[in-house]
């Protein structure tokens, strides 16, 4: 939506925020227009631009599950060489360019690449098939609110929490180690401090993203017991926070299973 409004603003030679206020005076920012439009606002934008409401709705992320929104980038982070129309000026931002859990294009299934021209091969190519399973799990939750025993986005979040790597070695760098590295050991050797993700902002560069997606798929397939096993890689305050996170997952899982069983009675 912000890209669409920005291109209309370019055409009329006005700032994007002025165009937004012309359509929706009560909306504070272009980011809010991407995330929080209600049905009345969708109708008003459609009327201003003489567009179909379903088209306007699809241009927003209002349908994205709340648990998945931390995986939405604020700026384009990737593109599909086949589907990106670089000849348009100003170029439209495709929905897929902001989806921080994807490694393939949702339109053509082709591989996504970073916005810059430097293509960096992934050191996790051998996890590609498992990563595609993780991508599907995250996509199902975000776009269709479909989950299995828990939230894949929540699994991704806790996999990026800090862990303790033992035994300690000379030159030990505590910042380097994440819970994900206990599942995908290759991660510890290739992660860089300047691109290290956090559990609050878990969008990885494309060459590292297959590791997180594969980790999500592995934990989802193994079930709750694997989360309890991973707790052994934590200590101190991190262990307390991790334990709280997985207990919340377990509680939600038990409630969901109980609800499903009641529906069968």
N, C-alpha and C positions, 0 to 999 in steps of 0.2 A: 504494500500500500504506500509506504513512504517513497519508494522509487517511482510509482505511478504519479503521485502528487508532485514529486520533484520535477518530473518531465513536463507536466502541465505548467508548473511554475516557470520552467525554462522557456516554454513556448510564449507565455504571456509576459515574460521579462519581470517577474516579481519573485521575491524570496519564497522558498518552499513553505516556511511557516505562515506567511501571509496567505498562500493558497490554501493551506490546511485550515486556517481560521475562517476563510471565506466559506469553506464547506461545513466545518464543525467548530464553531467558536469556543466550545467548552473543552475541547481536547488540548492538552497542554504541550504535547510534543509529537513529532513524527513517530518516535518509538512507541508511544502510547497508541497511536493510530494503527500500528502494526499488530499490537498485542490485545487491545481491549475494546474493540468496537462492538457495540450491542446491535440488535436487529434494527432498531430505529435509526441508528447512525449509519449502518450499512445502506438502508433505504435512502437516506438523505444524500450520501455520497453517490449512489447509483443514479439518483435523479439529477444531480449537478452535472455528472459526466455522461448522462444518457447511456448508462450501461446496465447490464442485467445484474440483479442483486447477487445471484450465485457467483458471477465473475468477481464482483467486489469482495464477497465473503472469502473466496478462495485466495484473494490477494493479501489477506490478513493471516495472522497466526492465532486468531481468536479460538480456533478449534483445537489448538495444541494443548495437550494435557499439562496441567500446572507443574507436575513433577519433571517434565521434559524441557521447560522453558529456559533453564540454565544452559541448555545445549543449543540455544539459538544465538547466533553471532549478531553483533550490532552492525557490523560492516561485512561486505562480501569476503569470504575467506577461501573460496574455491570456485571452479567453473568446469563445465563440460565443454570440451573442444567442439563437439558436434552440435550441441544445442545452444551455445552462447552466441548471440547475434552481435558480434563486435562492430558491425558496420553502422549500427544505430548510434546517433549522438543526440543527447546524452544516452548512453546505453542503459537499457532496462536491467534491473537487478532481478534475476530469477529466484524464485522461492528456494530452489535447491542450493543456491550459493550461500545461504545462511544456515543450513541444516548441519549442525556441528557433529552429528552422529553418522553421517553418510560418507562412504568411500566410493559409491557408484551413483550415477545419475538416475533419479527416479523416472525420467522420461524415456531414456534409451538404454539404460543399464550399463552404459560405458563408464570407464574409470574417470573419476574427478581428478583435477590437478590444482595445485596452488595457484593463487592469483598472479604471483610473479612468474616470470618465464623460466626460472631455475627449477628444473624437475629433479627432485631428490628421490631416488629409489628407496622403497621401504625395506628395512632390514627384517621385516616380519612376513615376508612373502609366503613362507611355509605355513603360516596361520591363516592364509587368505580364505579358505573355505569356511573355517570356523568363524572368522570375522564377518563373513556374509550372513551367517546365522545371527550373530550379535546385532548386525545392522538391521535385520528384519525384526528382531525382538524390540529394538528401540523405536523403529519406525511404526510398528503396530501399536505400541503404547502411545507415542506422540500423536499420530495422525488418526488412530481409530479407537484409542482408549482400551486396547486389548492387552491383557497381561496374562501371565501364567500364575505361578505361585507368589510372585512379588513383582515389584516395579524394576524393570531393567535400568531405568535412569537412576534409581536409588542404588542399585548395584554399582553402576559406573561411578557414582559419587564416592561410595565408601572404598572402592578400589584405588582411588587417588589419595586416600589418607596416608599419612606417614607411617612407616613401619621401622622396626629395628632389625638391622642385618647383622647376624652373628656368623662367625666370630669377628670381632673388630680387627681391622688391619691397619697398618701404617698408612697415613693419608686418608683415613676414613672420613667420608663426607656425608653427614647425616641427611642433608637436604635431598640427596639423590634417590633415596629409597622410598618407594611407595608400596602399598599392599599389593598392587598389581604385579610387582616384581617377584612376589612369592609364587605367582602362577605362571608368569611369562618371564623367566630369569634373564633373558636377553635384554630386557628393558633397562636394567641397572647400568649397563655398559654404554648405552647409546643416548640416554636422556641428557639434555643440556640445561643448565640452570636458567638461561634466558627464555627457554620455551617450556619450562616445567609447569604443567597445569596444576590446578588446585581442585579440591572437592567442590568449592563454590563456583569455579569457572572451569569446567572439565572439557573444554574444546581443545583437542590436540591438533598439531599440524598433521597433514595427511599422511606423511611417511611414518608417523608413530600411531596413528589412529587404529590401524588393524590390531595392535596389541590390546588396546582397551576393549574393542569390540569382541575380540576372541576371549578376553577375560570375562566379559559379561556372559557370553554364551556358555563358557565352561562352568561358571558358578550357577547359572540358571539350570543347566543340565544336572549338576551334582546335587543341588538342593540346599536346604538350610544348614545341614551339617558342615558343609564346606565353609560357611561363614563362621561357625564356631571354631573350626580348625584354624582359620586365618587369624583369629583373636590371639593365638599363641605368638604371633609375630609382632605384637604391640607391647608397650610398657608405659607406665605412668599415666599422665593425663590423656595421651592418645588412646591408650587401652580403655580408659573409662568412656571416652567419647565414642570409640568404635563399638564397645559393648552396648552403650545406650542406643546406637543406631541399629544394630542387629536385633536387639530386643524389641525395638519398635517394629521392625520388619516381621519378626516372629509373631508378635501380637496381632498385627494386621493380617498375617497369613492365616493364623488360627481362626480369626473372626470370619475371614472370607470362606474358609473351608466349612465352618459351622453353618454359615448362611447357605452355602451350596447344598449341604446335606439336608437342611430344613426344607429346601425347595423340592427335594426328592421324596419327602414324606407325604 
